[in-house]
């Protein structure tokens, strides 16, 4: 799936669009009667916003989700017309542009509703809004848990009341309520049940206020795959769309029927023999015990290779597995390949689908992080090459 030799840049990311479509199909199978909202935020987790969105829709996604308004507008400008939710607003947002682009916008506080209603009045149309309830993550959303034991008043009550007032005026139409799990990757954790119950309360509150909801959604990738009772009307997977397991302690991507969509490769820039004891890279944190061959790989932490994987990051060279030798640098890293025959220009695979190719989870383990960060951090300096036909 990787072929850096086709690019003038010495490294590249290869994205398999058919894998994305396949993964959406797998998630649809887990979702039952619920629709799938494919999350394409953060440049589709590093896979490319527009091509990935189109591939997800080709795989059967019913809607798309993004974090930033600029992402939503970029999709619309590219001609993507599917239902689209954007959930991170600040008071400086261009609500007029979002309204004109027919983007559903999440509101976590009354000020966001006022901003959207004002844009709707200016345009002479109705804004579509989804209310976000904080059911225990304590991040985005209006707090939906009792302020004190026995006290039913919450920020979400105020949000619903304000939304109902603006809805009666005709400025807004509340089409959905949603929330987000804190611990879905541990499906037996007590917060998973508690958040489901809190979300059900939030939905009932909105419906009692007269809001005619079209969609109610709570499940991320992990919940979609492990907690079918939380599906409601729609599931909202992100990581699993790109073929990575959101529950690596419970099941691998292969176990779940997912196909990783990203490959990352580079071409060897330098090959040299060094003597035993010669320190390698900054700080000489690695030195071979005997004379050996080292290769210089022209991709580094400026491209997204985690510096925390210095000395541990897995790579494949000449069909064999090795580790990063010494510190990852800004534009390059070194690999001790022993006596294996390697030439300048040979391929080095960081992520791939070939036998023995490293995975994003292995890189995450090596860097002490999560696979989400590994794939999303490969930056725009690396050209993307798309293979497969889904969404083209």
Secondary structure, DSSP 8 states (H G I E B T S, - for coil): ---GGGSSSSEEEEEEHHHHHHHHHHHHHHHTTSEEEEE-HHHHHTT-HHHHHHHHHHTT-SEEEEEEHHHHHHHHHTT--SEEEEEE--TT--HHHHHHTT-EEEESSHHHHHHHHHHHHHHTS-EEEEEEEESSS-SSSEE-S-SSTT----HHHHHHHHHHHHHHHTSEEEEEEE---SSTTSTTSHHHHHHHHHHHHHHHHHHHTT---SEEE---HHHHHH-GGG-TTEE--SGGGGT--S-TTT--TTTTT----EEEEEEEEEEEEE-TT-EESGGG-EE-SS-EEEEEES--TTTT--GGGTTT-EEEETTEEEEB-S---SS-EEEEEET----TT-EEEEE-SSTT---HHHHHHHHTS-HHHHHHTS-TTSEEEEES-TT-
